[in-house]
Amino acid sequence: MHGLYIHVPFCSTRCGYCDFNTYTPQELSAADGGAVEGNTIPGYLDALERELEVAAEVWDYPGEVQTVFFGGGTPSMLGHEGLARALNAARRTVGLAANAEVTTEANPESTSPEFFAGLREAGFNRISLGMQSAMGHVLKVLERQHTPGRPIEATREAKRAGFEHINLDVIYGTPTETDDDLRRTLDAVLEADVDHVSAYSLIVEDGTAMARKVRRGELPAPDEDTLADRYDAIDARLRDAGFNWYEVSNWAKPGGECQHNLIYWRSGQWWGAGPGAHGCVRLRGEGHSESGLVRLVNAKRPATYWDGLLGEAEGASTGKDGLPVPGSVVTTERLTNDDLRTEQVMLQLRLAEGLKLVGSDENAELAQVIERYTGLGLLDKHGERLRLTDKGRYLADGIVTDIVLALGL
């Protein structure tokens, strides 16, 4: 499968835990000395359209993608008109399969019945809403802007507009969150009757407002044992409600799995468009990398991204490091076979379907690692396929590291 990721870098405010490549109007104005065309939504859409035109020319792919995912930032800040324009540009340039999964993330406070109706008319068929918690005091610590009941109300609006596939994002382990807070959040999630739930433990990233509060002692740091208990509670509750875990942090009812994210986890190809977006693609021409794949990273700042595509200095497609890439690309990485194999181990082992390791019995060190973890009840081995057990999910990172080392990658 081939996918298209489109990054929307705009947010109305910055949440205290966020370290994503996003910008508020105040941040853009302060950094770039006022209004710059690339910092506006119309300018962003102009540059995005140009990047997609170049992508269709240089990407070695079948001429259509099976998934499109708008992430951010806050894609819903484009409104349904802006999102429709971007999707139409993708349809016109890279091409969409007839049954393509088309998803946008959205903050509940920036949606409405009209917004969802406009998205359905444009061809979107999946929504991912940032719920995080149903408790007001938890949302306050996270510095989220929506009211506790708004995500559920937005879910109902999306359903009335015809969306069958809806995800709710939950964050657990926020300082001040209690077990009862999490239980009430899960009550709300199940009341919404969605077919997909993503649940992530809170990570306090360096450089964020929350990290500064933890460092000053204003908030306690997340507790590892508490995070493990909360994960167990989430998993048990969702399984009882008919959800299956298919990736360590993702649960879905049958047919509700996010096909776009599966492209990442199965080491497929996707073009990353927009400021700061990352992609992993095969470019037209021979000999670009040992594995045939190249990682591309766009300029992070919207104004720099715009200038690389539409500015007089750079033009539309200048190439970088001998590769035919858009002028927005600032970093390229040619992936070796070992690079690709390392990523496959890191990502595919997190899936319920597991990882296929050909010839694992012939590697004595790897066989010892697998035997140790299966003996501890953390791994299951069926033929050449390895799967994490329920217990093993808690220690996925350590298990992956040991397998990578044993493979000599």
JORAJO-V410185 format. One record per backbone hydrogen bond with DSSP energy under -1.0 kcal/mol. CO is the residue of the C=O (numbers start at 1). NH is the residue of the N-H. E is the energy in kcal/mol with one decimal. If there is no record, write none. Layout:
co->CO nh->NH e->E
co->CO nh->NH e->E
This chain:
co->1 nh->269 e->-1.2
co->2 nh->66 e->-2.8
co->2 nh->67 e->-1.1
co->3 nh->271 e->-2.1
co->4 nh->69 e->-2.5
co->5 nh->273 e->-3.4
co->6 nh->71 e->-2.2
co->9 nh->23 e->-2.7
co->10 nh->74 e->-2.3
co->15 nh->18 e->-1.4
co->16 nh->210 e->-2.7
co->20 nh->22 e->-2.0
co->23 nh->11 e->-2.0
co->24 nh->28 e->-2.3
co->25 nh->29 e->-2.3
co->26 nh->30 e->-2.3
co->27 nh->31 e->-2.1
co->28 nh->32 e->-2.0
co->29 nh->34 e->-1.6
co->36 nh->39 e->-2.3
co->37 nh->40 e->-1.6
co->40 nh->44 e->-2.6
co->41 nh->45 e->-2.5
co->42 nh->46 e->-2.1
co->43 nh->47 e->-2.3
co->44 nh->48 e->-2.6
co->45 nh->49 e->-2.3
co->46 nh->50 e->-1.7
co->47 nh->51 e->-2.4
co->48 nh->52 e->-2.4
co->49 nh->53 e->-1.8
co->50 nh->54 e->-2.1
co->51 nh->55 e->-2.8
co->52 nh->56 e->-2.1
co->54 nh->58 e->-2.0
co->55 nh->59 e->-2.4
co->58 nh->284 e->-2.8
co->59 nh->61 e->-1.2
co->65 nh->97 e->-2.7
co->66 nh->101 e->-2.5
co->67 nh->4 e->-1.8
co->68 nh->103 e->-2.9
co->69 nh->6 e->-2.8
co->70 nh->105 e->-2.4
co->71 nh->8 e->-2.9
co->74 nh->77 e->-2.3
co->75 nh->78 e->-2.2
co->76 nh->79 e->-1.4
co->78 nh->82 e->-1.3
co->79 nh->83 e->-2.2
co->80 nh->84 e->-2.1
co->81 nh->85 e->-2.3
co->82 nh->86 e->-2.2
co->83 nh->87 e->-2.5
co->84 nh->88 e->-2.6
co->85 nh->89 e->-2.0
co->86 nh->90 e->-2.0
co->87 nh->91 e->-2.5
co->88 nh->92 e->-2.2
co->89 nh->93 e->-1.7
co->90 nh->95 e->-2.4
co->95 nh->65 e->-2.1
co->97 nh->100 e->-1.8
co->101 nh->68 e->-2.5
co->102 nh->125 e->-2.2
co->102 nh->126 e->-1.6
co->103 nh->70 e->-2.4
co->104 nh->128 e->-2.2
co->106 nh->130 e->-1.8
co->107 nh->110 e->-2.0
co->108 nh->111 e->-1.3
co->112 nh->116 e->-2.2
co->113 nh->117 e->-2.3
co->114 nh->118 e->-2.3
co->115 nh->119 e->-1.9
co->116 nh->120 e->-2.3
co->117 nh->121 e->-2.0
co->118 nh->122 e->-1.6
co->119 nh->123 e->-1.1
co->119 nh->124 e->-2.4
co->126 nh->104 e->-1.4
co->127 nh->167 e->-2.9
co->128 nh->106 e->-2.1
co->129 nh->131 e->-1.3
co->129 nh->169 e->-2.7
co->131 nh->133 e->-2.5
co->132 nh->171 e->-1.6
co->135 nh->139 e->-2.2
co->136 nh->140 e->-1.9
co->137 nh->141 e->-1.5
co->138 nh->142 e->-2.1
co->139 nh->144 e->-2.6
co->142 nh->16 e->-1.0
co->147 nh->150 e->-1.3
co->149 nh->153 e->-1.9
co->150 nh->154 e->-2.9
co->151 nh->155 e->-2.1
co->152 nh->156 e->-2.0
co->153 nh->157 e->-2.0
co->154 nh->158 e->-2.5
co->155 nh->159 e->-2.2
co->156 nh->160 e->-2.3
co->157 nh->161 e->-1.4
co->158 nh->163 e->-2.3
co->159 nh->162 e->-1.5
co->165 nh->127 e->-1.9
co->166 nh->196 e->-1.1
co->167 nh->129 e->-2.9
co->168 nh->198 e->-2.1
co->169 nh->132 e->-3.5
co->170 nh->200 e->-2.6
co->172 nh->202 e->-2.5
co->174 nh->177 e->-2.5
co->178 nh->182 e->-2.0
co->179 nh->183 e->-2.3
co->180 nh->184 e->-2.4
co->181 nh->185 e->-1.9
co->182 nh->186 e->-2.6
co->183 nh->187 e->-2.1
co->184 nh->188 e->-1.8
co->185 nh->189 e->-2.3
co->186 nh->190 e->-2.5
co->187 nh->191 e->-2.0
co->188 nh->192 e->-1.7
co->195 nh->253 e->-2.2
co->196 nh->168 e->-1.4
co->197 nh->251 e->-2.7
co->198 nh->170 e->-2.9
co->200 nh->172 e->-2.2
co->203 nh->205 e->-1.0
co->205 nh->208 e->-1.6
co->208 nh->212 e->-1.7
co->209 nh->213 e->-1.8
co->210 nh->214 e->-2.5
co->211 nh->215 e->-2.4
co->212 nh->216 e->-1.8
co->213 nh->218 e->-2.5
co->213 nh->219 e->-1.0
co->214 nh->217 e->-1.1
co->223 nh->227 e->-2.5
co->224 nh->228 e->-2.1
co->225 nh->229 e->-2.2
co->226 nh->230 e->-2.5
co->227 nh->231 e->-2.4
co->228 nh->232 e->-2.1
co->229 nh->233 e->-2.1
co->230 nh->234 e->-2.5
co->231 nh->235 e->-2.7
co->232 nh->236 e->-2.4
co->233 nh->237 e->-2.2
co->234 nh->238 e->-2.6
co->235 nh->239 e->-2.3
co->236 nh->240 e->-2.1
co->237 nh->241 e->-1.0
co->238 nh->243 e->-2.5
co->239 nh->242 e->-1.8
co->244 nh->252 e->-2.5
co->246 nh->352 e->-1.8
co->247 nh->250 e->-2.8
co->249 nh->199 e->-2.2
co->250 nh->246 e->-2.0
co->250 nh->247 e->-1.5
co->251 nh->197 e->-2.6
co->252 nh->244 e->-2.7
co->253 nh->256 e->-3.0
co->258 nh->262 e->-1.5
co->259 nh->263 e->-1.0
co->260 nh->264 e->-1.0
co->261 nh->265 e->-2.3
co->262 nh->266 e->-2.1
co->263 nh->268 e->-3.4
co->264 nh->267 e->-1.6
co->269 nh->3 e->-2.1
co->270 nh->280 e->-2.4
co->271 nh->5 e->-3.0
co->273 nh->7 e->-3.2
co->274 nh->277 e->-1.9
co->277 nh->298 e->-2.3
co->279 nh->296 e->-1.8
co->280 nh->270 e->-1.8
co->281 nh->294 e->-2.9
co->282 nh->60 e->-3.1
co->293 nh->335 e->-2.1
co->294 nh->281 e->-2.4
co->295 nh->333 e->-2.0
co->296 nh->279 e->-2.5
co->297 nh->330 e->-2.8
co->297 nh->331 e->-1.7
co->299 nh->276 e->-2.0
co->301 nh->305 e->-2.7
co->302 nh->306 e->-2.6
co->303 nh->307 e->-2.3
co->304 nh->308 e->-2.0
co->306 nh->310 e->-3.3
co->307 nh->311 e->-1.2
co->311 nh->315 e->-1.9
co->316 nh->327 e->-1.6
co->320 nh->323 e->-1.9
co->323 nh->320 e->-1.8
co->323 nh->325 e->-1.5
co->325 nh->319 e->-1.4
co->326 nh->329 e->-1.6
co->328 nh->299 e->-2.4
co->331 nh->297 e->-2.2
co->333 nh->295 e->-3.0
co->335 nh->291 e->-2.0
co->336 nh->340 e->-2.3
co->337 nh->341 e->-2.4
co->338 nh->342 e->-2.6
co->339 nh->343 e->-2.1
co->340 nh->344 e->-2.2
co->341 nh->345 e->-2.3
co->342 nh->346 e->-2.4
co->343 nh->347 e->-2.4
co->344 nh->348 e->-2.6
co->345 nh->349 e->-1.2
co->348 nh->351 e->-1.5
co->350 nh->248 e->-1.3
co->351 nh->354 e->-1.0
co->355 nh->386 e->-3.3
co->357 nh->360 e->-1.2
co->359 nh->362 e->-1.3
co->360 nh->363 e->-1.0
co->363 nh->367 e->-2.9
co->364 nh->368 e->-2.0
co->365 nh->369 e->-2.0
co->366 nh->370 e->-2.7
co->367 nh->371 e->-2.6
co->368 nh->372 e->-2.5
co->369 nh->373 e->-2.3
co->370 nh->374 e->-2.5
co->371 nh->375 e->-2.2
co->372 nh->376 e->-1.4
co->373 nh->378 e->-2.9
co->373 nh->379 e->-1.1
co->374 nh->377 e->-1.2
co->378 nh->389 e->-2.0
co->380 nh->387 e->-2.5
co->382 nh->385 e->-2.0
co->384 nh->357 e->-3.6
co->385 nh->382 e->-2.6
co->386 nh->355 e->-2.5
co->387 nh->380 e->-3.0
co->389 nh->393 e->-1.4
co->392 nh->395 e->-1.2
co->393 nh->396 e->-1.2
co->395 nh->399 e->-2.1
co->396 nh->400 e->-2.7
co->397 nh->401 e->-2.1
co->398 nh->402 e->-2.1
co->399 nh->403 e->-2.0
co->400 nh->404 e->-2.5
co->401 nh->405 e->-2.3
co->402 nh->406 e->-2.1
co->403 nh->407 e->-1.8
co->404 nh->409 e->-2.0
co->405 nh->408 e->-1.1
